[in-house]
Amino acid sequence: MKAILIVPSVQRVEEIDLDMSYQALSEAVGGPLEIAHVYENGDTLYVHEEGLLEHREIMAGRLPAGENAFAFELGLHQPFFGKGVIVGPEDAEGRHTAARTDIQEIRETISFLSPGAMAAKPGPSGGN
């Protein structure tokens, strides 16, 4: 079934074919799954559950990252670290269906973030 794979390290958004099993979804993001967002059309964005943990050394400046992006932002509640995959809503048997979201919509709204971009990003303001 059609899924949308987001690979920030090479700034790529592509359609892939997945069997929609937990194992296939987990392999697509490179580790344990976490639901990051459910779209109005029923699609689900999954990300690597430990993506932030895996990238904390880069963010802290302890490991070189070069110019590679390592996070992406889709105008949602936060940036996401590592890969993401968008799949369709679950069917009657509880298996995800093909993604309904238009890949062009994702390509138009996504921003890829490198360590330098994250360091330059202003933090949340909460008073003084």
Secondary structure as UniProt FT lines:
FT   STRAND          2..7
FT   HELIX           8..10
FT   STRAND          12..17
FT   HELIX           22..29
FT   STRAND          33..38
FT   TURN            40..41
FT   STRAND          44..48
FT   TURN            49..50
FT   HELIX           51..59
FT   TURN            60..61
FT   TURN            66..67
FT   STRAND          71..73
FT   STRAND          80..81
FT   STRAND          84..87
FT   TURN            92..93
FT   HELIX           103..109
FT   STRAND          111..113
FT   HELIX           115..120
//
